[in-house]
Amino acid sequence: MLAACATRPAPDFGGRWKSVNRFAETTQAIPLQDTYLFYASPMDGTLKKMLERWAKDSNMVLSYRHPMDYTLYSAVAEIRTPSLQEAVSQLNSAYAEQQVSIGVSGEEIVVRIASGGEGGSTP
């Protein structure tokens, strides 16, 4: 007795498909390291915790000289920049009512009471 297996022929793929094994027409730059973004994460919870993370990630030191810590809120969620100076500027605007002054001095992020205010007011 003679037996054989039969398979269906491959379907005819029509349409706009391209083979995968081909080179692109132009080159594209591929960054070898991702750019660090300064941003607020809900996991940070407070201003001090977020700045501690930023300092650690940037190989800097945090000098937190303000007597109060503050929760993060919606205005801080807008911050997303590769520039520490820009991030600090946005934080200063976000926490101006609380008399928080944040600056960068060399390899140090410094937080203190803004001049002209007593600090410690609640959000």
N, C-alpha and C positions, 0 to 999 in steps of 0.2 A: 504494500500500500504506500502510496506517495502522498505526503502532506506538505503544505507550504504556508507560510504566513504572508499575508498581503497587507501593505500599509497604504494609506491614502497619500497621494502626492502632496507636496507642500503647497499651501494656498498661494495664490498670486497676490503679492502685496502691491497694491497700487497707491496712488496718492503722492504726497510730497514728503517722502522720507529720504534721509541721507545716510550714507554708510558711516559707521562710527570710527573707522580707522582712516582718518584723513587729517591733514593739517589745516589750521585756520588760515585765512587770507592775510591777517595782520597779527602782530604780536601783542600781548597784553602783559602789563607789569603785575607781578604777584608779590605782595609784601611778605618778607620772611618773618617779620614780627608784627603782631597787631599793635596798633597805636593804643596807648592807655587812654581811657576816657574817665574823667572825673565826673561822677554822678552819685546821686543818692539812691541807696537801696532800702526798701522797706525793712530789710533785716538789720540795718544800722540802728534804726529806732530813734537815736538822738544825734544832735550835732557833734558832740564830743566823740561818740563811737564812729561816726562817719569820717571825721577828720583823723582819727587814729588809723583807720583803714587807709585813707589817702596817704598819710605820712609813711606808713609801713610799705605800701605798694611803691612809693616813690623814693624809698631809702632816705627818708627825712625824719626829723624829730618833731613831735608835737609838744608845744609849750602852752598848756591850757591854763591861763591865769585869771579867767573869769570865774566869779564865785558860783555861777549858775550854769546848768546844762539845759538844753531846750530840745523838745521833741521836734522831729522833722515834720513838715507840713507841705501842702500842695505846691506852694511857690518853689520849694526846693526840688520838687520832682521834675521841674523844667530844666534843671542843670544837666548838661551832657556835652562836655567839651574836652578836647585834648590839652587845653591850656590851664595850668593850675592858677595862673593870674586871673584868667577870665572866670573860672569857677569861684575863686575867692571874692572877686568883685560882685558876682551874682549873690553869693552868700551874704555879703555885707549889706546889699540892698534888701534881701529877704529878712534879715534879723536886725535891721536898723532900729525898729521900735523897741527892741529889747536891749538896746545900747551895747550890742556885741560888735567888736572890731576884730577883724581877722586880717592878718598880713603874712607875707612871706619874707623872711630875712635869711639869706644864704640857704642853708640846708634845714631851715626850721620854719614850721608853720606856727604862728603866734596868735593866740586868742586872748583878748583882754577887754576890759570895759572901755567903751568908746569914750573919748574925751568929751567933757561937757555933760556927762550923764552919770547917774548913780548906779545904773544897771539893776538887774534882778527883777524887772517887771515881767509879769507873766504874759504869754501870748494871747 
